[in-house]
Amino acid sequence: MKKPGSLFLTGPMGAGKSTIGRQLAKQLGMPFYDSDHEIESRTGVDIPLIFELEGEAGFRKREAAIIDELTALPDSELWLADDPVLEVFFALTGSGTGRGTGA
């Protein structure tokens, strides 16, 4: 099977993006990136604490920086985000269109 280019999974929190994303990445032989996990591993704290200390604006700033970095990686990547604004962005720009899913 030919590997697709970059895949983007978006959807509401708790929808199963991480579970499906890991399985999909394994099946396709692709690396898997989760934006929340990347933020937590780099900051050393969990997302709720970031919200508590920095508010949603602080978290979204961090999330945007991670997403910028992850989307700059070469093809054959998989990453996730919960933000509905990102879903609108992908729809308007065509990024991930036909390749991502609201898992």
Backbone as XML, in Angstrom:
<?xml version="1.0"?>
<chain id="A" units="angstrom">
  <residue number="1" name="MET">
    <atom name="N" x="0.847" y="-1.169" z="0.000"/>
    <atom name="CA" x="0.000" y="0.000" z="0.000"/>
    <atom name="C" x="0.894" y="1.233" z="0.000"/>
  </residue>
  <residue number="2" name="LYS">
    <atom name="N" x="0.567" y="2.193" z="-0.850"/>
    <atom name="CA" x="1.311" y="3.445" z="-0.906"/>
    <atom name="C" x="0.969" y="4.280" z="0.323"/>
  </residue>
  <residue number="3" name="LYS">
    <atom name="N" x="2.005" y="4.836" z="0.975"/>
    <atom name="CA" x="1.761" y="5.680" z="2.133"/>
    <atom name="C" x="1.241" y="7.032" z="1.678"/>
  </residue>
  <residue number="4" name="PRO">
    <atom name="N" x="0.258" y="7.560" z="2.426"/>
    <atom name="CA" x="-0.213" y="8.903" z="2.113"/>
    <atom name="C" x="0.814" y="9.924" z="2.570"/>
  </residue>
  <residue number="5" name="GLY">
    <atom name="N" x="0.606" y="11.184" z="2.217"/>
    <atom name="CA" x="1.432" y="12.259" z="2.754"/>
    <atom name="C" x="1.056" y="12.465" z="4.207"/>
  </residue>
  <residue number="6" name="SER">
    <atom name="N" x="1.156" y="13.670" z="4.665"/>
    <atom name="CA" x="0.803" y="13.982" z="6.045"/>
    <atom name="C" x="-0.682" y="13.755" z="6.298"/>
  </residue>
  <residue number="7" name="LEU">
    <atom name="N" x="-0.995" y="13.248" z="7.460"/>
    <atom name="CA" x="-2.376" y="13.046" z="7.895"/>
    <atom name="C" x="-2.623" y="13.909" z="9.116"/>
  </residue>
  <residue number="8" name="PHE">
    <atom name="N" x="-3.797" y="14.521" z="9.178"/>
    <atom name="CA" x="-4.164" y="15.348" z="10.314"/>
    <atom name="C" x="-5.493" y="14.853" z="10.852"/>
  </residue>
  <residue number="9" name="LEU">
    <atom name="N" x="-5.549" y="14.521" z="12.104"/>
    <atom name="CA" x="-6.799" y="14.106" z="12.735"/>
    <atom name="C" x="-7.232" y="15.218" z="13.677"/>
  </residue>
  <residue number="10" name="THR">
    <atom name="N" x="-8.440" y="15.712" z="13.507"/>
    <atom name="CA" x="-8.982" y="16.718" z="14.411"/>
    <atom name="C" x="-10.328" y="16.243" z="14.912"/>
  </residue>
  <residue number="11" name="GLY">
    <atom name="N" x="-10.769" y="16.805" z="15.998"/>
    <atom name="CA" x="-12.062" y="16.457" z="16.537"/>
    <atom name="C" x="-12.136" y="16.861" z="17.985"/>
  </residue>
  <residue number="12" name="PRO">
    <atom name="N" x="-13.306" y="16.750" z="18.570"/>
    <atom name="CA" x="-13.476" y="17.167" z="19.962"/>
    <atom name="C" x="-12.696" y="16.279" z="20.927"/>
  </residue>
  <residue number="13" name="MET">
    <atom name="N" x="-12.396" y="16.845" z="22.079"/>
    <atom name="CA" x="-11.697" y="16.115" z="23.127"/>
    <atom name="C" x="-12.477" y="14.847" z="23.468"/>
  </residue>
  <residue number="14" name="GLY">
    <atom name="N" x="-11.758" y="13.737" z="23.612"/>
    <atom name="CA" x="-12.376" y="12.485" z="24.001"/>
    <atom name="C" x="-13.023" y="11.707" z="22.861"/>
  </residue>
  <residue number="15" name="ALA">
    <atom name="N" x="-12.842" y="12.165" z="21.628"/>
    <atom name="CA" x="-13.482" y="11.507" z="20.487"/>
    <atom name="C" x="-12.749" y="10.252" z="20.035"/>
  </residue>
  <residue number="16" name="GLY">
    <atom name="N" x="-11.513" y="10.046" z="20.503"/>
    <atom name="CA" x="-10.765" y="8.852" z="20.123"/>
    <atom name="C" x="-9.634" y="9.102" z="19.143"/>
  </residue>
  <residue number="17" name="LYS">
    <atom name="N" x="-9.237" y="10.366" z="18.978"/>
    <atom name="CA" x="-8.175" y="10.691" z="18.019"/>
    <atom name="C" x="-6.872" y="9.974" z="18.344"/>
  </residue>
  <residue number="18" name="SER">
    <atom name="N" x="-6.480" y="9.964" z="19.590"/>
    <atom name="CA" x="-5.216" y="9.315" z="19.964"/>
    <atom name="C" x="-5.269" y="7.816" z="19.730"/>
  </residue>
  <residue number="19" name="THR">
    <atom name="N" x="-6.347" y="7.192" z="20.139"/>
    <atom name="CA" x="-6.495" y="5.743" z="19.967"/>
    <atom name="C" x="-6.480" y="5.366" z="18.490"/>
  </residue>
  <residue number="20" name="ILE">
    <atom name="N" x="-7.303" y="6.031" z="17.716"/>
    <atom name="CA" x="-7.365" y="5.736" z="16.285"/>
    <atom name="C" x="-6.065" y="6.140" z="15.600"/>
  </residue>
  <residue number="21" name="GLY">
    <atom name="N" x="-5.523" y="7.287" z="15.984"/>
    <atom name="CA" x="-4.280" y="7.769" z="15.383"/>
    <atom name="C" x="-3.124" y="6.803" z="15.563"/>
  </residue>
  <residue number="22" name="ARG">
    <atom name="N" x="-2.965" y="6.274" z="16.771"/>
    <atom name="CA" x="-1.886" y="5.298" z="17.021"/>
    <atom name="C" x="-2.060" y="4.058" z="16.150"/>
  </residue>
  <residue number="23" name="GLN">
    <atom name="N" x="-3.283" y="3.554" z="16.077"/>
    <atom name="CA" x="-3.551" y="2.361" z="15.275"/>
    <atom name="C" x="-3.329" y="2.633" z="13.792"/>
  </residue>
  <residue number="24" name="LEU">
    <atom name="N" x="-3.796" y="3.765" z="13.326"/>
    <atom name="CA" x="-3.631" y="4.130" z="11.925"/>
    <atom name="C" x="-2.155" y="4.295" z="11.576"/>
  </residue>
  <residue number="25" name="ALA">
    <atom name="N" x="-1.423" y="4.979" z="12.430"/>
    <atom name="CA" x="0.015" y="5.177" z="12.193"/>
    <atom name="C" x="0.735" y="3.834" z="12.134"/>
  </residue>
  <residue number="26" name="LYS">
    <atom name="N" x="0.375" y="2.924" z="13.033"/>
    <atom name="CA" x="0.997" y="1.599" z="13.036"/>
    <atom name="C" x="0.698" y="0.859" z="11.738"/>
  </residue>
  <residue number="27" name="GLN">
    <atom name="N" x="-0.560" y="0.887" z="11.320"/>
    <atom name="CA" x="-0.957" y="0.199" z="10.093"/>
    <atom name="C" x="-0.254" y="0.773" z="8.861"/>
  </residue>
  <residue number="28" name="LEU">
    <atom name="N" x="-0.041" y="2.081" z="8.858"/>
    <atom name="CA" x="0.584" y="2.742" z="7.713"/>
    <atom name="C" x="2.103" y="2.815" z="7.826"/>
  </residue>
  <residue number="29" name="GLY">
    <atom name="N" x="2.649" y="2.387" z="8.976"/>
    <atom name="CA" x="4.084" y="2.460" z="9.183"/>
    <atom name="C" x="4.594" y="3.892" z="9.254"/>
  </residue>
  <residue number="30" name="MET">
    <atom name="N" x="3.795" y="4.757" z="9.879"/>
    <atom name="CA" x="4.126" y="6.174" z="9.990"/>
    <atom name="C" x="4.403" y="6.536" z="11.441"/>
  </residue>
  <residue number="31" name="PRO">
    <atom name="N" x="5.214" y="7.576" z="11.666"/>
    <atom name="CA" x="5.360" y="8.077" z="13.036"/>
    <atom name="C" x="4.051" y="8.734" z="13.477"/>
  </residue>
  <residue number="32" name="PHE">
    <atom name="N" x="3.839" y="8.794" z="14.759"/>
    <atom name="CA" x="2.612" y="9.350" z="15.326"/>
    <atom name="C" x="2.975" y="10.513" z="16.241"/>
  </residue>
  <residue number="33" name="TYR">
    <atom name="N" x="2.323" y="11.647" z="16.063"/>
    <atom name="CA" x="2.538" y="12.819" z="16.915"/>
    <atom name="C" x="1.189" y="13.302" z="17.434"/>
  </residue>
  <residue number="34" name="ASP">
    <atom name="N" x="1.117" y="13.568" z="18.711"/>
    <atom name="CA" x="-0.077" y="14.109" z="19.353"/>
    <atom name="C" x="0.308" y="15.471" z="19.910"/>
  </residue>
  <residue number="35" name="SER">
    <atom name="N" x="-0.343" y="16.534" z="19.477"/>
    <atom name="CA" x="0.048" y="17.879" z="19.896"/>
    <atom name="C" x="-0.014" y="18.041" z="21.414"/>
  </residue>
  <residue number="36" name="ASP">
    <atom name="N" x="-1.042" y="17.506" z="22.079"/>
    <atom name="CA" x="-1.121" y="17.612" z="23.538"/>
    <atom name="C" x="0.037" y="16.875" z="24.202"/>
  </residue>
  <residue number="37" name="HIS">
    <atom name="N" x="0.332" y="15.678" z="23.721"/>
    <atom name="CA" x="1.443" y="14.908" z="24.293"/>
    <atom name="C" x="2.765" y="15.650" z="24.103"/>
  </residue>
  <residue number="38" name="GLU">
    <atom name="N" x="2.959" y="16.245" z="22.941"/>
    <atom name="CA" x="4.188" y="17.006" z="22.686"/>
    <atom name="C" x="4.312" y="18.172" z="23.656"/>
  </residue>
  <residue number="39" name="ILE">
    <atom name="N" x="3.206" y="18.869" z="23.901"/>
    <atom name="CA" x="3.219" y="19.993" z="24.845"/>
    <atom name="C" x="3.562" y="19.497" z="26.249"/>
  </residue>
  <residue number="40" name="GLU">
    <atom name="N" x="2.904" y="18.419" z="26.678"/>
    <atom name="CA" x="3.157" y="17.887" z="28.014"/>
    <atom name="C" x="4.595" y="17.410" z="28.183"/>
  </residue>
  <residue number="41" name="SER">
    <atom name="N" x="5.136" y="16.735" z="27.175"/>
    <atom name="CA" x="6.499" y="16.216" z="27.313"/>
    <atom name="C" x="7.523" y="17.344" z="27.320"/>
  </residue>
  <residue number="42" name="ARG">
    <atom name="N" x="7.262" y="18.412" z="26.610"/>
    <atom name="CA" x="8.216" y="19.525" z="26.555"/>
    <atom name="C" x="8.132" y="20.441" z="27.767"/>
  </residue>
  <residue number="43" name="THR">
    <atom name="N" x="6.938" y="20.576" z="28.322"/>
    <atom name="CA" x="6.789" y="21.467" z="29.482"/>
    <atom name="C" x="6.984" y="20.732" z="30.807"/>
  </residue>
  <residue number="44" name="GLY">
    <atom name="N" x="6.785" y="19.417" z="30.790"/>
    <atom name="CA" x="6.906" y="18.648" z="32.026"/>
    <atom name="C" x="5.677" y="18.732" z="32.913"/>
  </residue>
  <residue number="45" name="VAL">
    <atom name="N" x="4.592" y="19.309" z="32.411"/>
    <atom name="CA" x="3.343" y="19.391" z="33.173"/>
    <atom name="C" x="2.189" y="18.965" z="32.280"/>
  </residue>
  <residue number="46" name="ASP">
    <atom name="N" x="1.040" y="18.649" z="32.900"/>
    <atom name="CA" x="-0.101" y="18.233" z="32.088"/>
    <atom name="C" x="-0.914" y="19.440" z="31.617"/>
  </residue>
  <residue number="47" name="ILE">
    <atom name="N" x="-1.752" y="19.195" z="30.636"/>
    <atom name="CA" x="-2.538" y="20.248" z="30.003"/>
    <atom name="C" x="-3.425" y="20.992" z="31.017"/>
  </residue>
  <residue number="48" name="PRO">
    <atom name="N" x="-4.120" y="20.293" z="31.933"/>
    <atom name="CA" x="-4.942" y="21.036" z="32.903"/>
    <atom name="C" x="-4.138" y="22.057" z="33.718"/>
  </residue>
  <residue number="49" name="LEU">
    <atom name="N" x="-2.890" y="21.735" z="34.057"/>
    <atom name="CA" x="-2.077" y="22.686" z="34.821"/>
    <atom name="C" x="-1.715" y="23.897" z="33.958"/>
  </residue>
  <residue number="50" name="ILE">
    <atom name="N" x="-1.440" y="23.669" z="32.694"/>
    <atom name="CA" x="-1.160" y="24.795" z="31.797"/>
    <atom name="C" x="-2.389" y="25.709" z="31.726"/>
  </residue>
  <residue number="51" name="PHE">
    <atom name="N" x="-3.583" y="25.121" z="31.606"/>
    <atom name="CA" x="-4.806" y="25.925" z="31.589"/>
    <atom name="C" x="-4.954" y="26.699" z="32.900"/>
  </residue>
  <residue number="52" name="GLU">
    <atom name="N" x="-4.655" y="26.034" z="34.022"/>
    <atom name="CA" x="-4.787" y="26.676" z="35.328"/>
    <atom name="C" x="-3.829" y="27.861" z="35.466"/>
  </residue>
  <residue number="53" name="LEU">
    <atom name="N" x="-2.584" y="27.675" z="35.026"/>
    <atom name="CA" x="-1.568" y="28.710" z="35.198"/>
    <atom name="C" x="-1.594" y="29.789" z="34.117"/>
  </residue>
  <residue number="54" name="GLU">
    <atom name="N" x="-1.898" y="29.394" z="32.890"/>
    <atom name="CA" x="-1.786" y="30.324" z="31.760"/>
    <atom name="C" x="-3.116" y="30.644" z="31.089"/>
  </residue>
  <residue number="55" name="GLY">
    <atom name="N" x="-4.160" y="29.902" z="31.461"/>
    <atom name="CA" x="-5.450" y="30.110" z="30.820"/>
    <atom name="C" x="-5.475" y="29.497" z="29.427"/>
  </residue>
  <residue number="56" name="GLU">
    <atom name="N" x="-6.638" y="29.569" z="28.803"/>
    <atom name="CA" x="-6.759" y="28.991" z="27.472"/>
    <atom name="C" x="-5.855" y="29.702" z="26.476"/>
  </residue>
  <residue number="57" name="ALA">
    <atom name="N" x="-5.717" y="31.023" z="26.604"/>
    <atom name="CA" x="-4.865" y="31.772" z="25.660"/>
    <atom name="C" x="-3.422" y="31.281" z="25.707"/>
  </residue>
  <residue number="58" name="GLY">
    <atom name="N" x="-2.912" y="31.018" z="26.903"/>
    <atom name="CA" x="-1.544" y="30.509" z="27.038"/>
    <atom name="C" x="-1.396" y="29.130" z="26.432"/>
  </residue>
  <residue number="59" name="PHE">
    <atom name="N" x="-2.389" y="28.275" z="26.676"/>
    <atom name="CA" x="-2.341" y="26.941" z="26.098"/>
    <atom name="C" x="-2.393" y="27.009" z="24.582"/>
  </residue>
  <residue number="60" name="ARG">
    <atom name="N" x="-3.307" y="27.812" z="24.027"/>
    <atom name="CA" x="-3.450" y="27.904" z="22.573"/>
    <atom name="C" x="-2.179" y="28.448" z="21.927"/>
  </residue>
  <residue number="61" name="LYS">
    <atom name="N" x="-1.490" y="29.340" z="22.615"/>
    <atom name="CA" x="-0.217" y="29.855" z="22.092"/>
    <atom name="C" x="0.798" y="28.718" z="21.993"/>
  </residue>
  <residue number="62" name="ARG">
    <atom name="N" x="0.879" y="27.914" z="23.036"/>
    <atom name="CA" x="1.782" y="26.752" z="23.015"/>
    <atom name="C" x="1.362" y="25.757" z="21.930"/>
  </residue>
  <residue number="63" name="GLU">
    <atom name="N" x="0.065" y="25.518" z="21.841"/>
    <atom name="CA" x="-0.456" y="24.575" z="20.857"/>
    <atom name="C" x="-0.129" y="25.040" z="19.437"/>
  </residue>
  <residue number="64" name="ALA">
    <atom name="N" x="-0.299" y="26.322" z="19.176"/>
    <atom name="CA" x="-0.004" y="26.857" z="17.840"/>
    <atom name="C" x="1.472" y="26.670" z="17.501"/>
  </residue>
  <residue number="65" name="ALA">
    <atom name="N" x="2.352" y="26.894" z="18.468"/>
    <atom name="CA" x="3.794" y="26.725" z="18.225"/>
    <atom name="C" x="4.130" y="25.271" z="17.906"/>
  </residue>
  <residue number="66" name="ILE">
    <atom name="N" x="3.548" y="24.334" z="18.649"/>
    <atom name="CA" x="3.795" y="22.909" z="18.407"/>
    <atom name="C" x="3.248" y="22.502" z="17.042"/>
  </residue>
  <residue number="67" name="ILE">
    <atom name="N" x="2.044" y="22.976" z="16.724"/>
    <atom name="CA" x="1.440" y="22.627" z="15.440"/>
    <atom name="C" x="2.269" y="23.189" z="14.290"/>
  </residue>
  <residue number="68" name="ASP">
    <atom name="N" x="2.771" y="24.414" z="14.445"/>
    <atom name="CA" x="3.664" y="24.977" z="13.413"/>
    <atom name="C" x="4.866" y="24.070" z="13.203"/>
  </residue>
  <residue number="69" name="GLU">
    <atom name="N" x="5.442" y="23.598" z="14.292"/>
    <atom name="CA" x="6.614" y="22.728" z="14.202"/>
    <atom name="C" x="6.278" y="21.380" z="13.567"/>
  </residue>
  <residue number="70" name="LEU">
    <atom name="N" x="5.187" y="20.775" z="14.000"/>
    <atom name="CA" x="4.823" y="19.455" z="13.489"/>
    <atom name="C" x="4.435" y="19.496" z="12.018"/>
  </residue>
  <residue number="71" name="THR">
    <atom name="N" x="3.759" y="20.558" z="11.605"/>
    <atom name="CA" x="3.361" y="20.631" z="10.201"/>
    <atom name="C" x="4.544" y="20.925" z="9.286"/>
  </residue>
  <residue number="72" name="ALA">
    <atom name="N" x="5.668" y="21.335" z="9.861"/>
    <atom name="CA" x="6.869" y="21.579" z="9.056"/>
    <atom name="C" x="7.672" y="20.297" z="8.836"/>
  </residue>
  <residue number="73" name="LEU">
    <atom name="N" x="7.319" y="19.223" z="9.527"/>
    <atom name="CA" x="8.009" y="17.954" z="9.350"/>
    <atom name="C" x="7.720" y="17.414" z="7.952"/>
  </residue>
  <residue number="74" name="PRO">
    <atom name="N" x="8.617" y="16.560" z="7.438"/>
    <atom name="CA" x="8.370" y="15.997" z="6.113"/>
    <atom name="C" x="7.108" y="15.130" z="6.083"/>
  </residue>
  <residue number="75" name="ASP">
    <atom name="N" x="6.694" y="14.760" z="4.883"/>
    <atom name="CA" x="5.518" y="13.895" z="4.733"/>
    <atom name="C" x="5.653" y="12.644" z="5.593"/>
  </residue>
  <residue number="76" name="SER">
    <atom name="N" x="4.579" y="11.920" z="5.666"/>
    <atom name="CA" x="4.504" y="10.686" z="6.441"/>
    <atom name="C" x="4.527" y="10.959" z="7.929"/>
  </residue>
  <residue number="77" name="GLU">
    <atom name="N" x="3.675" y="11.825" z="8.354"/>
    <atom name="CA" x="3.525" y="12.118" z="9.765"/>
    <atom name="C" x="2.050" y="12.076" z="10.115"/>
  </residue>
  <residue number="78" name="LEU">
    <atom name="N" x="1.775" y="11.992" z="11.390"/>
    <atom name="CA" x="0.413" y="11.966" z="11.868"/>
    <atom name="C" x="0.383" y="12.744" z="13.159"/>
  </residue>
  <residue number="79" name="TRP">
    <atom name="N" x="-0.475" y="13.729" z="13.266"/>
    <atom name="CA" x="-0.584" y="14.477" z="14.517"/>
    <atom name="C" x="-2.029" y="14.844" z="14.769"/>
  </residue>
  <residue number="80" name="LEU">
    <atom name="N" x="-2.318" y="15.246" z="15.984"/>
    <atom name="CA" x="-3.687" y="15.452" z="16.423"/>
    <atom name="C" x="-3.890" y="16.804" z="17.075"/>
  </residue>
  <residue number="81" name="ALA">
    <atom name="N" x="-5.092" y="17.308" z="17.015"/>
    <atom name="CA" x="-5.456" y="18.519" z="17.737"/>
    <atom name="C" x="-6.955" y="18.508" z="18.006"/>
  </residue>
  <residue number="82" name="ASP">
    <atom name="N" x="-7.373" y="19.106" z="19.130"/>
    <atom name="CA" x="-8.786" y="19.134" z="19.508"/>
    <atom name="C" x="-9.469" y="20.422" z="19.074"/>
  </residue>
  <residue number="83" name="ASP">
    <atom name="N" x="-8.725" y="21.449" z="18.801"/>
    <atom name="CA" x="-9.279" y="22.781" z="18.622"/>
    <atom name="C" x="-10.215" y="22.863" z="17.419"/>
  </residue>
  <residue number="84" name="PRO">
    <atom name="N" x="-11.492" y="23.207" z="17.637"/>
    <atom name="CA" x="-12.414" y="23.345" z="16.511"/>
    <atom name="C" x="-11.959" y="24.422" z="15.520"/>
  </residue>
  <residue number="85" name="VAL">
    <atom name="N" x="-11.222" y="25.419" z="15.996"/>
    <atom name="CA" x="-10.705" y="26.448" z="15.099"/>
    <atom name="C" x="-9.781" y="25.821" z="14.068"/>
  </residue>
  <residue number="86" name="LEU">
    <atom name="N" x="-9.012" y="24.819" z="14.480"/>
    <atom name="CA" x="-8.128" y="24.139" z="13.540"/>
    <atom name="C" x="-8.929" y="23.403" z="12.480"/>
  </residue>
  <residue number="87" name="GLU">
    <atom name="N" x="-10.053" y="22.848" z="12.866"/>
    <atom name="CA" x="-10.894" y="22.164" z="11.888"/>
    <atom name="C" x="-11.370" y="23.143" z="10.817"/>
  </residue>
  <residue number="88" name="VAL">
    <atom name="N" x="-11.739" y="24.343" z="11.232"/>
    <atom name="CA" x="-12.153" y="25.362" z="10.276"/>
    <atom name="C" x="-10.974" y="25.754" z="9.395"/>
  </residue>
  <residue number="89" name="PHE">
    <atom name="N" x="-9.791" y="25.918" z="10.006"/>
    <atom name="CA" x="-8.595" y="26.257" z="9.241"/>
    <atom name="C" x="-8.332" y="25.211" z="8.162"/>
  </residue>
  <residue number="90" name="PHE">
    <atom name="N" x="-8.370" y="23.941" z="8.526"/>
    <atom name="CA" x="-8.119" y="22.881" z="7.555"/>
    <atom name="C" x="-9.166" y="22.905" z="6.442"/>
  </residue>
  <residue number="91" name="ALA">
    <atom name="N" x="-10.407" y="23.168" z="6.804"/>
    <atom name="CA" x="-11.467" y="23.208" z="5.794"/>
    <atom name="C" x="-11.250" y="24.368" z="4.827"/>
  </residue>
  <residue number="92" name="LEU">
    <atom name="N" x="-10.848" y="25.512" z="5.355"/>
    <atom name="CA" x="-10.669" y="26.695" z="4.503"/>
    <atom name="C" x="-9.408" y="26.630" z="3.646"/>
  </residue>
  <residue number="93" name="THR">
    <atom name="N" x="-8.351" y="26.041" z="4.191"/>
    <atom name="CA" x="-7.074" y="26.024" z="3.463"/>
    <atom name="C" x="-6.891" y="24.775" z="2.629"/>
  </residue>
  <residue number="94" name="GLY">
    <atom name="N" x="-7.692" y="23.742" z="2.909"/>
    <atom name="CA" x="-7.521" y="22.487" z="2.197"/>
    <atom name="C" x="-6.440" y="21.615" z="2.809"/>
  </residue>
  <residue number="95" name="SER">
    <atom name="N" x="-5.818" y="22.059" z="3.899"/>
    <atom name="CA" x="-4.803" y="21.254" z="4.564"/>
    <atom name="C" x="-5.447" y="20.009" z="5.133"/>
  </residue>
  <residue number="96" name="GLY">
    <atom name="N" x="-4.937" y="18.847" z="4.762"/>
    <atom name="CA" x="-5.453" y="17.593" z="5.272"/>
    <atom name="C" x="-6.757" y="17.158" z="4.636"/>
  </residue>
  <residue number="97" name="THR">
    <atom name="N" x="-7.315" y="17.970" z="3.765"/>
    <atom name="CA" x="-8.599" y="17.629" z="3.154"/>
    <atom name="C" x="-8.511" y="16.300" z="2.421"/>
  </residue>
  <residue number="98" name="GLY">
    <atom name="N" x="-9.446" y="15.437" z="2.719"/>
    <atom name="CA" x="-9.496" y="14.139" z="2.069"/>
    <atom name="C" x="-8.508" y="13.157" z="2.660"/>
  </residue>
  <residue number="99" name="ARG">
    <atom name="N" x="-7.686" y="13.606" z="3.611"/>
    <atom name="CA" x="-6.695" y="12.717" z="4.198"/>
    <atom name="C" x="-6.886" y="12.619" z="5.711"/>
  </residue>
  <residue number="100" name="GLY">
    <atom name="N" x="-7.543" y="13.581" z="6.300"/>
    <atom name="CA" x="-7.744" y="13.568" z="7.745"/>
    <atom name="C" x="-9.148" y="13.118" z="8.057"/>
  </residue>
  <residue number="101" name="THR">
    <atom name="N" x="-9.407" y="12.971" z="9.338"/>
    <atom name="CA" x="-10.728" y="12.535" z="9.763"/>
    <atom name="C" x="-11.029" y="13.132" z="11.122"/>
  </residue>
  <residue number="102" name="GLY">
    <atom name="N" x="-12.242" y="13.380" z="11.420"/>
    <atom name="CA" x="-12.652" y="13.866" z="12.736"/>
    <atom name="C" x="-12.783" y="12.700" z="13.688"/>
  </residue>
  <residue number="103" name="ALA">
    <atom name="N" x="-11.702" y="11.964" z="13.899"/>
    <atom name="CA" x="-11.708" y="10.715" z="14.662"/>
    <atom name="C" x="-12.210" y="10.905" z="16.067"/>
  </residue>
</chain>
